[in-house]
Amino acid sequence: MNIPDAACTGCMACAAACPMGAGEPVLTRSEDERGFYVPKIDEARCIGCGRCEAVCPAKHPVAKAEGQVYACRTRDPATLSASSSGGVFMELASDVLAAGGVAAGAAFDEDLRVVHIVVDSPEKLRRLQGSKYVQSDMSAVYAPLKAALDAGRPALFSGTPCQAAAVRRVFGDNAGLLVADLLCHGTPSMAVFRAYLEWTRQEAGFGKIDGVKFRLKKPGWKTYSVEVSSGGRTVARLSKQDPYIRGFLGGLYLRECCYGCQYAGPRRVGDLTIADYWGYSKEPDGFEDDDRGISLVMVNTDKGAEAFGKMEGRIDSVRRDIADAAKHNWVLHDPSARSERSGDFWAGLGKVPFGSLVAQGLAAREK
Ligand SMILES: Cc1cc2nc3c(=O)[nH]c(=O)nc-3n(C[C@H](O)[C@H](O)[C@H](O)COP(=O)(O)OP(=O)(O)OC[C@H]3O[C@@H](n4cnc5c(N)ncnc54)[C@H](O)[C@@H]3O)c2cc1C
């Protein structure tokens, strides 16, 4: 089987489609030398049925649609303050849960690994809230999502567009499934995130790190801040002081396929697309930007429009157009650019302290 190939995004749809998944699975999640998830086939036990290749969204692109563009914000202050942008994800998910459904999205586990999980209560939903800027492990999401859909429960899936495409390939045009993709400029691996956490631990004189929160709202939505905590102590940095965010935004260590992302553009795989509304202006007819977060929402299908309509009264929203949204959000026209020092970063990872490695990597660009 030609799995994985260079376009592999690590979505693990292939493992979900493998008929040899029970007991000791033939197709399992592994990691490449940079720590990105890749499938691994036990060739000796593979029966060569081809289902892994047939489902692969990198080999068989899914249909995309371009929809209407809105700037939105939840009216609930608590939801807004704990969300990364305008809190639209939580509003969407709350509707699906209220209808007896489930929500699938990215959460930190107890080891601070980012994993896609399925939840069905408002308490557990909070684990999905907020961006985690690390590649999420999709391995364990397909089975519970299938169980929910098979039981006739509505389901919301939210994730990066390559993950959303994978869910589309696995579940097809399932009437109960609502897909919200994010605008995504790429993902670092858990190996990079771990190197950053270890560097922070040493810099701060921390013990075991037990919490990470991206995009704190207190210093302002636009600051892209991050907070790391250990035993009740915290260190918080704004994006320009934080090496992880700087390297992430600077294209220093994204997955290789992100630099040629087929989902960067206005045509989307989700019923809805959620993102930050960078460069939002209240003129001529909008609401005030108080720097607590504004979501860009793209309503791409009829199903998306129905879900969007249900949020009326709970969100502020104003219609905009794609040209306005794309002015300050490069993911709507191009994939992220790889930093010219990306190779040096990978060569130094694990050998040079994380902070110095990023500073060296971005020095040329920032001169
Ligand atoms: C890796 C990554 C890159 C992004 N890049 C951009 C960008 O370039 N431009 C832009 O406008 N927006 C980007 N976003 C989206 C943005 O950060 C917000 O997630 C989005 O605006 C939704 O905000 P919200 O307030 O509605 O919901 P929130 O509650 O903040 O978002 C929660 C949702 O995000 C999903 N999520 C969180 N972390 C991950 C992850 N690691 N992998 C997959 N899904 C995840 C969860 O499943 C959950 O559904 C990116 C998000 C991620 C995770």
The ligand as an SDF file (V2000), in Angstrom:
LIG
                    3D

 53 58  0  0  0  0  0  0  0  0999 V2000
   -3.6480   24.8080   14.3590 C   0  0  0  0  0  0  0  0  0  0  0  0
   -4.6020   25.9530   14.1560 C   0  0  0  0  0  0  0  0  0  0  0  0
   -4.2930   26.9690   13.2470 C   0  0  0  0  0  0  0  0  0  0  0  0
   -5.1880   28.0280   13.0490 C   0  0  0  0  0  0  0  0  0  0  0  0
   -4.8660   29.0040   12.1410 N   0  0  0  0  0  0  0  0  0  0  0  0
   -5.7280   30.0210   11.9390 C   0  0  0  0  0  0  0  0  0  0  0  0
   -5.4250   31.0440   10.9910 C   0  0  0  0  0  0  0  0  0  0  0  0
   -4.3650   31.0370   10.3630 O   0  0  0  0  0  0  0  0  0  0  0  0
   -6.3450   32.0350   10.7900 N   0  0  0  0  0  0  0  0  0  0  0  0
   -7.5240   32.0650   11.4720 C   0  0  0  0  0  0  0  0  0  0  0  0
   -8.3150   32.9840   11.2450 O   0  0  0  0  0  0  0  0  0  0  0  0
   -7.8440   31.1050   12.3740 N   0  0  0  0  0  0  0  0  0  0  0  0
   -6.9690   30.1020   12.6220 C   0  0  0  0  0  0  0  0  0  0  0  0
   -7.2930   29.1120   13.5320 N   0  0  0  0  0  0  0  0  0  0  0  0
   -8.6330   29.1290   14.1580 C   0  0  0  0  0  0  0  0  0  0  0  0
   -8.7460   29.9790   15.4210 C   0  0  0  0  0  0  0  0  0  0  0  0
   -7.6110   29.8150   16.2480 O   0  0  0  0  0  0  0  0  0  0  0  0
   -9.9730   29.5650   16.2410 C   0  0  0  0  0  0  0  0  0  0  0  0
   -9.8920   28.1960   16.5660 O   0  0  0  0  0  0  0  0  0  0  0  0
  -11.2670   29.7190   15.5400 C   0  0  0  0  0  0  0  0  0  0  0  0
  -11.3930   31.0500   15.1820 O   0  0  0  0  0  0  0  0  0  0  0  0
  -12.4590   29.2580   16.3960 C   0  0  0  0  0  0  0  0  0  0  0  0
  -12.6000   30.0950   17.4660 O   0  0  0  0  0  0  0  0  0  0  0  0
  -13.8870   30.0530   18.4090 P   0  0  0  0  0  0  0  0  0  0  0  0
  -13.7540   31.2010   19.3820 O   0  0  0  0  0  0  0  0  0  0  0  0
  -15.1200   29.9810   17.6010 O   0  0  0  0  0  0  0  0  0  0  0  0
  -13.8170   28.6670   19.1290 O   0  0  0  0  0  0  0  0  0  0  0  0
  -12.7430   28.0240   20.1450 P   0  0  0  0  0  0  0  0  0  0  0  0
  -13.4850   27.5340   21.3210 O   0  0  0  0  0  0  0  0  0  0  0  0
  -11.6240   28.9250   20.4080 O   0  0  0  0  0  0  0  0  0  0  0  0
  -12.2220   26.8370   19.2680 O   0  0  0  0  0  0  0  0  0  0  0  0
  -12.4410   25.5160   19.6110 C   0  0  0  0  0  0  0  0  0  0  0  0
  -12.4340   24.6470   18.4160 C   0  0  0  0  0  0  0  0  0  0  0  0
  -11.1460   24.6080   17.8170 O   0  0  0  0  0  0  0  0  0  0  0  0
  -10.8140   23.2600   17.5690 C   0  0  0  0  0  0  0  0  0  0  0  0
   -9.3870   23.0630   17.7690 N   0  0  0  0  0  0  0  0  0  0  0  0
   -8.6430   23.5510   18.7780 C   0  0  0  0  0  0  0  0  0  0  0  0
   -7.3690   23.1120   18.6590 N   0  0  0  0  0  0  0  0  0  0  0  0
   -7.3310   22.3190   17.5730 C   0  0  0  0  0  0  0  0  0  0  0  0
   -6.3200   21.5360   16.9650 C   0  0  0  0  0  0  0  0  0  0  0  0
   -5.0730   21.4850   17.4300 N   0  0  0  0  0  0  0  0  0  0  0  0
   -6.6340   20.8310   15.8690 N   0  0  0  0  0  0  0  0  0  0  0  0
   -7.8870   20.8410   15.3800 C   0  0  0  0  0  0  0  0  0  0  0  0
   -8.9040   21.5610   15.9190 N   0  0  0  0  0  0  0  0  0  0  0  0
   -8.6160   22.2850   17.0020 C   0  0  0  0  0  0  0  0  0  0  0  0
  -11.5750   22.4420   18.6020 C   0  0  0  0  0  0  0  0  0  0  0  0
  -11.9140   21.2080   18.0350 O   0  0  0  0  0  0  0  0  0  0  0  0
  -12.7750   23.2570   18.8720 C   0  0  0  0  0  0  0  0  0  0  0  0
  -13.7760   22.7960   18.0650 O   0  0  0  0  0  0  0  0  0  0  0  0
   -6.4080   28.0580   13.7590 C   0  0  0  0  0  0  0  0  0  0  0  0
   -6.6990   27.0520   14.6880 C   0  0  0  0  0  0  0  0  0  0  0  0
   -5.8180   25.9950   14.8830 C   0  0  0  0  0  0  0  0  0  0  0  0
   -6.1610   24.9350   15.8800 C   0  0  0  0  0  0  0  0  0  0  0  0
  1  2  1  0
  2  3  1  0
  2 52  2  0
  3  4  2  0
  4  5  1  0
  4 50  1  0
  5  6  2  0
  6  7  1  0
  6 13  1  0
  7  8  2  0
  7  9  1  0
  9 10  1  0
 10 11  2  0
 10 12  1  0
 12 13  2  0
 13 14  1  0
 14 15  1  0
 14 50  1  0
 15 16  1  0
 16 17  1  0
 16 18  1  0
 18 19  1  0
 18 20  1  0
 20 21  1  0
 20 22  1  0
 22 23  1  0
 23 24  1  0
 24 25  2  0
 24 26  1  0
 24 27  1  0
 27 28  1  0
 28 29  2  0
 28 30  1  0
 28 31  1  0
 31 32  1  0
 32 33  1  0
 33 34  1  0
 33 48  1  0
 34 35  1  0
 35 36  1  0
 35 46  1  0
 36 37  1  0
 36 45  1  0
 37 38  2  0
 38 39  1  0
 39 40  1  0
 39 45  2  0
 40 41  1  0
 40 42  2  0
 42 43  1  0
 43 44  2  0
 44 45  1  0
 46 47  1  0
 46 48  1  0
 48 49  1  0
 50 51  2  0
 51 52  1  0
 52 53  1  0
M  END
$$$$
